[in-house]
Amino acid sequence: MPRTELDAFSRLYLNHGLLATWDGAISMLAGSGVGGGTLVNWMTCIDAPGSVRAAWARDHGLDGLDGAEWDADRAAIEDEIGVTASAFIPPKDEAILRGAAALGWEAAPIRRNARSCTDCGSCPFGCPRGTKLGGLRVHLPRAVAHGARVVDRVRVTEVLYDHGRVTGVAGNLLVEDPASGMPVLGPAGGPSAAIRRLVVRAPQVVLTAGALRSPAILQAGGTVHHAVGRHLRLHPVPVVAGRMADPVDIWRGTMQAARSAEFIDADGGRDGYVIESAPGHPGLLALAVPWDGAAEHASWIEASRHLSPLVAVTRDGGEGRVSRTGSGRVRVDYRLDAVGVRTLRHAAASMARLIRAAGALEILAAATPIIRHRVDGPDEPARFEAYLARVGTMDFGPNRGTVFSAHQMGTIRMGADPADHAADARGRVRGADTRVIPGLYVADTSTFPTGLGVNPMLAAMTMARRVSRTVAAEGRPAS
């Protein structure tokens, strides 16, 4: 596993961690390695809200998601990946609990899929200790024990078909020197000789390349359902940070250990959201702090030990699409809607209240320019109310209010209606004629009909377990 931040972003993240929407308005993080998002995520385990699952069942025809079937699948997943409450609450997360208690808001420790994990802080680097119980440590070893073969460093380029039925996949394999682990280079030192074509023949193919790449694979060849790549949801995330009197060191210890679900339900024309801490190492922090000039940016980085950033995972907030360009690149477009903007503004104001109640000396709302408030002086209460009013009208147009996203969903969404759902209610992918393509399935966050408003790992695994039953049943030979 990588030991440094730069190496981790280069090896384990899509686009080397420099992923954004086409207009640059939203910066995104997505895992790209054996184990997927569970390889690099912060292990926050929150079930899909009941109201969301009820809407999926009611509005999209996903039977069983609002009852015992989902509960049984989720419980099985939690047992497999060892979900337990955070054993250690570092300062950045203790601030959430302290601020929420002062305001009378709901807050609690986060449940995580790890054992004996309290002090490392290397979760985004792929867990060098091996204590993270994600796909790499739990499900893939089980598959290999039953005969599966894992072929890494392959960029899948297309799904193969014959007379409308899946026959396998094709892709490019990066060949490495077994001694050095480095790519084999051609005579001119270029990478072309390091690429080998790989074709895998199989009667069943399950897409799990994530909501930004699974649709792109389908779009690369053959005729696809018109909804493939549409209905993209991103969980837009605003950022508010507090400068604290004592060191916080957001890169140490449990990455996320507490959250407040005070505003998880939609209300007053806004969507729901969950407030969490925003861990990070210096490189990610430097990327997240808006640019107000070299000296100003450097001053915030110099104060990084004392910064306690918060994020709000907001539900939906707009819609987008994933498409392939003429050169074969993947383009991501997304636009916030009015509800999404109201949600981001409400969340930013709530986070400002929370970090102030936790004892912040100064508050930073991430935007261009940065929106600041100093917590001092006899007129501070009045100034803070004016600050909240300003935050409540923040401009979240492209490249104004800072927006991040580590959750991408919905681009091959499941549903009973074949007219506008690219997969059926059990994960079978539909073709251009809206009929199911025999042998082709999807089992990642692409399947979500809408956003969740919470971290999606637990829901993604639960949904994959649902789809796996269909794959297994249809893969058995007829008796």
Residue pairs with C-beta under 8 A, 6 or more apart in sequence:
1 122
1 125
1 126
1 127
1 128
2 8
2 11
2 12
2 125
2 126
2 128
3 125
3 128
4 125
5 124
5 125
5 281
5 282
5 283
5 284
6 283
7 125
8 40
8 124
8 125
8 126
9 16
9 17
9 18
9 283
10 16
10 17
11 33
12 31
12 32
12 33
12 39
12 40
12 125
12 126
13 19
13 29
13 30
13 31
13 32
13 40
14 28
14 29
14 30
14 31
14 32
14 210
14 212
14 213
17 29
19 27
19 28
19 29
19 30
19 212
19 332
20 26
20 27
20 28
20 332
21 28
21 320
21 332
21 333
21 334
22 331
22 332
22 333
23 333
23 398
23 399
24 398
24 399
25 334
25 397
25 398
25 399
25 403
26 234
26 236
26 334
26 403
26 404
26 405
27 287
27 403
27 404
27 405
28 212
28 234
28 332
28 404
28 405
28 406
28 408
29 40
29 404
29 405
29 406
30 37
30 210
30 212
30 406
30 408
31 37
31 38
31 39
31 40
31 41
31 210
33 39
33 40
33 126
33 152
34 136
34 140
34 150
34 152
35 126
35 134
35 135
35 136
35 137
35 140
36 135
36 208
36 210
36 444
37 210
37 457
37 460
38 113
38 132
38 134
38 135
38 136
38 457
39 126
39 127
39 134
39 135
39 136
40 123
40 124
40 125
40 126
41 123
41 134
41 406
41 455
41 457
42 123
42 124
42 255
42 256
42 279
42 455
43 112
43 113
43 114
43 123
43 132
43 134
43 255
43 256
43 457
44 110
44 111
44 112
44 256
44 259
44 276
44 455
44 457
45 78
45 81
45 83
45 110
45 111
45 112
45 113
45 455
45 457
45 458
46 110
46 111
46 259
46 274
46 454
46 455
46 458
47 74
47 454
47 458
47 459
48 70
48 452
48 454
48 456
48 458
48 459
48 462
49 264
49 272
49 452
49 453
49 454
50 66
51 265
52 315
52 450
52 452
52 453
53 65
53 66
53 70
54 66
55 449
55 450
56 62
56 65
56 66
56 448
56 449
56 450
57 63
57 64
57 65
57 66
58 66
59 449
60 413
60 414
60 415
60 416
60 417
60 421
60 425
60 449
61 415
61 416
61 417
61 425
62 414
62 415
62 416
62 425
62 449
63 69
63 425
64 70
64 466
69 466
70 462
70 466
73 462
73 465
73 466
74 458
74 462
76 465
77 458
77 461
77 462
77 465
78 458
80 133
80 138
80 139
81 113
81 133
81 134
81 138
81 461
82 113
82 114
82 115
82 133
83 111
83 112
83 113
83 458
84 111
84 112
84 114
84 115
85 109
85 110
85 111
85 112
86 93
86 109
86 110
86 111
86 112
86 254
86 257
86 258
87 117
87 118
87 254
88 118
88 119
88 253
88 254
88 257
89 97
89 109
89 254
89 257
89 258
90 248
90 249
90 252
90 253
90 254
90 257
91 244
91 246
91 247
91 248
91 249
91 308
92 248
92 250
92 277
92 278
92 279
92 308
92 309
93 109
93 110
93 254
93 256
93 257
93 258
93 277
94 258
95 242
95 244
95 248
95 277
95 308
95 355
95 358
95 359
96 107
96 258
96 259
96 260
96 275
96 276
96 277
96 310
96 354
96 358
97 107
97 108
97 109
97 258
98 357
98 358
98 359
99 105
99 353
99 354
99 355
99 356
99 357
99 358
99 359
100 106
100 107
100 260
100 262
100 354
100 357
101 107
102 357
102 358
103 353
103 354
103 357
105 260
105 262
105 354
106 260
106 261
106 262
107 258
107 259
107 260
107 261
107 262
108 258
108 259
108 261
109 257
109 258
110 256
110 257
110 258
110 259
110 276
112 254
112 256
112 257
113 132
113 133
113 134
113 457
114 131
114 132
114 133
115 131
115 133
116 131
117 129
117 131
117 132
117 254
118 253
118 254
119 252
119 253
120 127
120 128
120 129
120 131
120 253
121 251
121 252
121 253
121 255
121 279
121 281
122 128
122 129
123 132
123 255
123 279
124 255
124 279
124 280
124 281
124 284
126 136
127 134
130 137
140 148
140 150
143 150
144 150
151 173
151 198
151 200
153 173
153 174
153 176
154 171
154 172
154 173
154 174
154 198
155 171
155 172
155 174
156 169
156 170
156 171
156 209
156 217
157 170
157 171
157 172
157 217
157 220
158 169
158 170
158 171
158 217
158 220
158 221
158 222
159 166
159 168
159 169
159 205
159 207
159 217
159 218
159 220
159 221
159 222
159 440
160 166
160 167
160 168
160 169
160 170
160 199
160 201
160 221
161 167
161 221
161 222
161 437
164 431
164 437
164 438
165 437
165 438
165 439
166 202
166 203
166 204
166 205
166 437
166 438
166 439
166 440
167 201
167 202
167 203
168 199
168 200
168 201
168 202
168 205
169 199
169 200
169 202
169 205
169 217
170 197
170 198
170 199
170 200
171 197
171 198
172 195
172 196
172 197
172 198
173 195
173 196
173 197
173 198
174 183
174 194
174 195
175 183
175 184
175 194
175 195
175 196
176 182
176 183
176 184
176 194
177 183
177 184
183 191
183 194
184 193
184 194
185 191
185 193
185 194
186 192
186 193
186 194
187 193
203 439
203 475
204 439
204 440
204 441
204 471
204 474
204 475
205 439
205 440
205 441
206 441
206 442
206 443
206 467
206 471
207 214
207 217
207 218
207 412
207 429
207 440
207 441
207 442
207 443
207 444
207 446
208 214
208 442
208 443
208 444
208 464
209 216
209 217
209 444
210 408
210 444
210 445
210 446
211 232
211 233
211 322
211 408
211 409
211 410
211 411
211 412
211 444
211 445
211 446
211 448
212 322
212 330
212 332
212 408
212 411
213 330
214 411
214 412
214 442
214 444
214 446
215 228
215 229
215 322
215 411
215 412
215 422
215 446
216 229
216 322
216 324
216 330
218 224
218 228
218 229
218 412
218 429
219 228
219 229
219 323
219 324
220 324
220 328
222 431
223 431
223 432
224 422
224 431
224 432
225 422
225 429
225 430
225 431
225 432
225 434
226 432
227 412
227 413
227 420
227 421
227 422
228 411
228 412
228 422
229 321
229 322
229 323
229 411
230 321
230 411
230 422
231 319
231 321
231 410
231 411
231 413
231 449
232 319
232 320
232 321
232 322
232 332
232 333
232 334
232 408
232 409
232 410
232 411
233 316
233 319
233 320
233 407
233 408
233 409
233 410
233 448
233 450
233 451
234 317
234 318
234 320
234 334
234 405
234 407
234 408
234 409
234 451
235 313
235 314
235 315
235 316
235 317
235 405
235 406
235 407
235 409
235 451
235 452
235 453
235 456
236 314
236 317
236 318
236 336
236 340
236 343
236 344
236 403
236 404
236 405
237 311
237 312
237 313
237 314
237 403
237 404
237 405
237 406
238 311
238 312
238 314
238 344
238 347
238 348
238 351
238 365
238 366
238 396
238 401
238 402
238 403
239 278
239 288
239 309
239 310
239 311
239 365
239 366
239 402
239 404
240 309
240 310
240 348
240 351
240 352
240 355
240 363
240 364
240 365
240 366
241 278
241 307
241 308
241 309
241 310
241 355
241 363
241 364
241 366
242 307
242 308
242 309
242 310
242 355
242 356
242 358
242 359
242 360
242 361
242 362
242 363
242 364
243 303
243 306
243 307
243 308
243 360
243 361
243 362
243 363
243 364
244 306
244 307
244 308
244 358
244 359
244 360
244 361
245 306
245 359
245 361
246 306
247 305
247 306
248 305
248 306
248 307
248 308
249 305
250 277
250 278
250 279
250 280
250 285
250 304
250 307
250 308
250 309
251 279
251 280
251 281
251 282
255 279
256 276
256 277
256 279
257 277
258 276
258 277
259 274
259 275
259 276
260 274
260 275
260 354
261 274
262 275
262 350
263 272
263 273
263 274
263 275
263 312
263 346
263 347
263 350
264 272
264 273
264 274
264 453
264 454
265 272
266 272
266 315
269 339
269 342
270 339
270 342
270 343
270 346
271 314
271 315
271 316
271 317
271 339
271 340
271 343
271 453
272 314
272 315
272 343
272 453
273 312
273 313
273 314
273 315
273 343
273 346
273 347
273 453
274 312
274 313
274 453
274 454
274 455
275 310
275 311
275 312
275 347
275 350
275 351
275 354
276 310
276 311
276 312
276 313
276 455
277 308
277 309
277 310
277 311
278 288
278 309
278 310
278 311
280 288
280 309
282 301
282 304
285 301
285 304
285 307
285 309
286 297
286 301
288 309
288 366
288 402
288 404
289 297
289 300
289 301
289 366
290 366
290 367
290 368
290 369
290 370
290 402
291 297
291 368
292 368
292 369
292 370
296 370
300 307
300 364
307 364
308 355
308 358
308 360
310 351
310 354
310 355
311 351
311 404
312 344
312 347
312 348
312 350
312 351
313 407
313 453
313 454
313 455
314 340
314 343
314 344
314 347
314 453
315 343
315 450
315 451
315 452
315 453
316 339
316 340
316 450
316 451
316 453
317 336
317 337
317 339
317 340
317 341
317 343
317 344
317 451
318 334
318 335
318 336
318 337
318 340
319 334
319 335
319 337
320 332
320 333
320 334
320 335
321 332
321 333
321 411
322 330
322 331
322 332
322 411
323 330
323 331
323 333
324 330
324 331
325 331
336 344
336 396
336 403
340 396
341 396
344 394
344 396
344 401
344 403
345 391
345 392
345 393
345 394
345 396
346 392
348 365
348 391
348 392
348 394
348 401
349 388
349 391
349 392
352 363
352 365
352 373
352 387
352 388
352 391
353 388
355 363
356 363
356 375
356 384
360 375
361 374
361 375
361 376
362 372
362 373
362 374
362 375
363 372
363 373
363 375
363 387
364 370
364 371
364 372
365 371
365 372
365 391
365 394
366 401
366 402
367 394
367 395
367 400
367 401
367 402
368 399
368 400
368 402
371 387
371 390
371 391
371 394
373 383
373 384
373 387
374 380
375 384
377 383
394 400
394 401
395 401
396 403
407 445
407 451
407 452
407 455
407 456
408 445
409 445
409 446
409 448
409 450
409 451
409 452
409 456
410 445
410 446
410 448
410 449
410 450
410 451
411 422
411 446
412 422
412 423
412 429
412 442
412 446
412 447
413 421
413 422
413 423
413 446
413 447
413 448
413 449
414 421
414 423
414 424
414 425
414 426
414 427
414 442
414 447
414 448
414 449
415 421
415 423
415 424
415 425
415 449
416 424
416 425
418 424
418 430
418 434
418 435
419 434
421 430
421 449
422 429
422 430
423 429
423 430
423 441
423 442
423 446
423 447
424 430
424 436
426 466
426 467
426 469
426 470
427 441
427 442
427 443
427 447
427 463
427 466
427 467
427 470
427 471
428 436
428 437
428 440
428 441
428 470
429 436
429 437
429 440
429 441
429 442
430 436
430 437
431 437
439 474
441 467
441 470
441 471
442 467
443 463
443 464
443 467
443 468
443 471
444 460
444 464
445 456
445 460
447 463
447 467
448 456
448 459
448 463
452 459
